[in-house]
Amino acid sequence: MIPTTKILLLLKLYEISEGCIIFNKLKSTIRISLLPLAKGIPFSPNMLTITGLVVSIITAMIFARGYVVLGGVFILLSGIFDVLDGAVARASNRMTAFGAVLDSVCDRYADGIIFVGIIYGLLSRNIISVSSLLFPDWLWCSLALIGSYLVSYTRARSEAAGAKSMDIGFAERPERMILLVLGSFTGYLIASIVLIVILTHITSLQRLIRAERSLRFGR
C-alpha cells in the first residue's frame, strides 16, 4: 500500500504542474508582437513551415557531423521559422485547417530527424560524450524521441476521444528545443537529452491522468 501522505503529495504536485506550459505562452506572445513585421513578409505560411523543416533537416546533418554548437544555432533558426509561419498566417488572415495539419506534421518530422542526426553523430563518434548515465547515449536519444512523440500523440488521441483541456505538462516542443539548444551551447547535450526523456514521459503520464478524469467526469 502507498502511504496516504505520498498519495496526497503526488496529487499536489499534479495540481501544481497541471496547466503549466512554460514556453508556449512565450511563443504566442512573440507571435503577437511579430504581427506588424509579419504583414510585410511576402511568403505564405505553408512555405515558411516547409522552410523551417528544411532547416531542421540541415540541423540534423550538422549534428551528424559533430558540430554541436552550430547545431544549436540552427535549432534556433528553425524556431524562428516555426514562430513566423503562425505570425504570417494571422497577419494575412490565412489560417487554415490544412496549414495547422502541415505545421504539426512538419514539427513531428523535425523532432525525429534532429534526434536521428544526434544519434548518428554519437554512433559515428563525431559527437564525443563523456557521460556515464546508466544507458548508452544513443539509447537516451531514442527514449527522448519516443517521449517527444508520446507528448503530442497522447494529447491528439485524448482530444479525439473527447477529452478537454489537454494543454498541460512541462515538455511541449518549445521546451524540448530550448533544452537541446542549452545543452548544445554548454556542452551538456546528453544531460539535456536525459532531462527531455524525464520530462516528456512525465508529461505523457500527466495527460493520461487528465484524459481519464476528463472522459470520466466530462470536464
For each residue, the residues with C-beta under 8 A, 3 or more apart:
1:
2: 6 7
3: 6 7
4: 7 8
5: 8 9
6: 2 3 9 10
7: 2 3 4 10 11
8: 4 5 11 12
9: 5 6 12 13
10: 6 7 13 14
11: 7 8 14 15
12: 8 9 15 16
13: 9 10 16 17
14: 10 11 17 18 206 209
15: 11 12 18
16: 12 13 20
17: 13 14 20 168 169 170 206
18: 14 15 168 206 210
19: 165 167 168
20: 16 17 168 169 170
21: 24 25 167 168 169 170 172 175
22: 25 26 170 174 175
23: 26 27 172 174 175 178
24: 21 27 28 167 172 174
25: 21 22 28 29
26: 22 23 29 30 174
27: 23 24 30 31 83 174
28: 24 25 31 32
29: 25 26 32 33
30: 26 27 33 34 83
31: 27 28 34 35 83 86 87 90
32: 28 29 35 87
33: 29 30
34: 30 31 37 38 83 84 87
35: 31 32 38 39 87 90 91
36: 39 91
37: 34 40 41 87
38: 34 35 41 84 87 88 90 91 92
39: 35 36 91 92
40: 37
41: 37 38 48 84 88 91
42:
43: 47 48 51 88
44: 47 48 88 94
45: 48 49 85 86 88 89 92 94 95 99
46: 49 50 85 98 99 102
47: 43 44 50 51
48: 41 43 44 45 51 52 81 84 85 88
49: 45 46 52 53 81 82 85 99 102 103 106
50: 46 47 53 54 102 106
51: 43 47 48 54 55 81
52: 48 49 55 56 78 80 81 82 85 106 110
53: 49 50 56 57 78 106 109 110
54: 50 51 57 58
55: 51 52 58 59 74 77 78 81
56: 52 53 59 60 74 75 78 109 110 113 114
57: 53 54 60 61 110 113
58: 54 55 61 62 74
59: 55 56 62 63 71 74 75 77 78 113 114 117
60: 56 57 63 64 113 114 116 117 118
61: 57 58 64 65 117
62: 58 59 65 67 70 71 74 117
63: 59 60 66 67 68 71 114 117 118 120 121 127
64: 60 61 117 118 120 121 124 126
65: 61 62 121 126
66: 63 121 124 126 127 128
67: 62 63 70 71
68: 63 71 72 121 127 184 187 189
69: 72 73 184 185
70: 62 67 73 74
71: 59 62 63 67 68 74 75 117 118 184
72: 68 69 75 76 180 181 182 183 184 185
73: 69 70 76 77
74: 55 56 58 59 62 70 71 77 78
75: 56 59 71 72 78 79 114 177 180 181 184
76: 72 73 79 80 181
77: 55 59 73 74 80 81
78: 52 53 55 56 59 74 75 81 82 110 177
79: 75 76 82 83 174 177
80: 52 76 77 83 84
81: 48 49 51 52 55 77 78 84 85
82: 49 52 78 79 85 86 103 107
83: 27 30 31 34 79 80 86 87
84: 34 38 41 48 80 81 87 88
85: 45 46 48 49 52 81 82 88 89 99 103
86: 31 45 82 83 89 90 103
87: 31 32 34 35 37 38 83 84 90 91
88: 38 41 43 44 45 48 84 85 91 92 94
89: 45 85 86 92 94 95 96 99
90: 31 35 38 86 87 93 95
91: 35 36 38 39 41 87 88
92: 38 39 45 88 89
93: 90
94: 44 45 88 89 99
95: 45 89 90 99 100
96: 89 99 100
97: 100 101
98: 46 101 102
99: 45 46 49 85 89 94 95 96 102 103
100: 95 96 97 103 104
101: 97 98 104 105
102: 46 49 50 98 99 105 106
103: 49 82 85 86 99 100 106 107
104: 100 101 107 108 152
105: 101 102 108 109
106: 49 50 52 53 102 103 109 110
107: 82 103 104 110 111 152 173
108: 104 105 111 112 149 152
109: 53 56 105 106 112 113
110: 52 53 56 57 78 106 107 113 114
111: 107 108 114 115 145 148 149 173 176
112: 108 109 115 116 145 148 149
113: 56 57 59 60 109 110 116 117
114: 56 59 60 63 75 110 111 117 118 180
115: 111 112 118 119 141 142 144 145 148
116: 60 112 113 119 120 145
117: 59 60 61 62 63 64 71 113 114 120 121
118: 60 63 64 71 114 115 121 122 127 141 189 193
119: 115 116 122 123 138 141 142
120: 63 64 116 117 123 124 126
121: 63 64 65 66 68 117 118 124 126 127
122: 118 119 125 126 127 129 137 138 141
123: 119 120 138
124: 64 66 120 121
125: 122 128
126: 64 65 66 120 121 122
127: 63 66 68 118 121 122 189
128: 66 125
129: 122 137 189 190
130:
131: 137 190 191
132:
133: 137 140 190 191 194
134:
135: 139 140 143
136: 139 140
137: 122 129 131 133 140 141 190 193
138: 119 122 123 141 142
139: 135 136 142 143
140: 133 135 136 137 143 144 190 193 194 197
141: 115 118 119 122 137 138 144 145 193
142: 115 119 138 139 145 146
143: 135 139 140 146 147 197 201
144: 115 140 141 147 148 176 193 194 196 197 200
145: 111 112 115 116 141 142 148 149
146: 142 143 149 150
147: 143 144 150 151 171 196 197 199 200 201 203 204
148: 111 112 115 144 145 151 152 171 173 176 196 200
149: 108 111 112 145 146 152 153
150: 146 147 153 154 200 201 204
151: 147 148 154 155 169 171 172 200 203 204 207
152: 104 107 108 148 149 155 156 173
153: 149 150 156 157
154: 150 151 157 158 166 204 207 208 211
155: 151 152 158 159 166 167 207
156: 152 153 159 160
157: 153 154 160 161
158: 154 155 161 163 166 207 208 210 211 214 215
159: 155 156 162 163 164 166
160: 156 157
161: 157 158 211 215
162: 159 214 215
163: 158 159 166 210 211 214 215
164: 159 214 219
165: 19 168 210 214
166: 154 155 158 159 163 207 210 211 214
167: 19 21 24 155
168: 17 18 19 20 21 165 203 206 207 210
169: 17 20 21 151 172 199 202 203 204 206 207
170: 17 20 21 22 175 199 202 203
171: 147 148 151 175 176 196 199 200 202 203
172: 21 23 24 151 169 175 176 203
173: 107 111 148 152 176 177
174: 22 23 24 26 27 79 177 178
175: 21 22 23 170 171 172 178 179 199
176: 111 144 148 171 172 173 179 180 196 199 200
177: 75 78 79 173 174 180 181
178: 23 174 175 181 182
179: 175 176 182 183 192 193 195 196 199
180: 72 75 114 176 177 183 184 189 192 193 196
181: 72 75 76 177 178 184 185
182: 72 178 179 185 186 188 192
183: 72 179 180 186 187 188 189 190 191 192 193
184: 68 69 71 72 75 180 181 189 192
185: 69 72 181 182
186: 182 183
187: 68 183
188: 182 183 191 192
189: 68 118 127 129 180 183 184 192 193
190: 129 131 133 137 140 183 193 194
191: 131 133 183 188 194 195
192: 179 180 182 183 184 188 189 195 196
193: 118 137 140 141 144 179 180 183 189 190 196 197
194: 133 140 144 190 191 197 198
195: 179 191 192 198 199
196: 144 147 148 171 176 179 180 192 193 199 200
197: 140 143 144 147 193 194 200 201
198: 194 195 201 202
199: 147 169 170 171 175 176 179 195 196 202 203
200: 144 147 148 150 151 171 176 196 197 203 204
201: 143 147 150 197 198 204 205
202: 169 170 171 198 199 205 206
203: 147 151 168 169 170 171 172 199 200 206 207
204: 147 150 151 154 169 200 201 207 208
205: 201 202 208 209
206: 14 17 18 168 169 202 203 209 210
207: 151 154 155 158 166 168 169 203 204 210 211
208: 154 158 204 205 211 212
209: 14 205 206 212 213
210: 18 158 163 165 166 168 206 207 213 214
211: 154 158 161 163 166 207 208 214 215
212: 208 209 215 216
213: 209 210 216 217 219
214: 158 162 163 164 165 166 210 211 217 218 219
215: 158 161 162 163 211 212 218
216: 212 213
217: 213 214
218: 214 215
219: 164 213 214
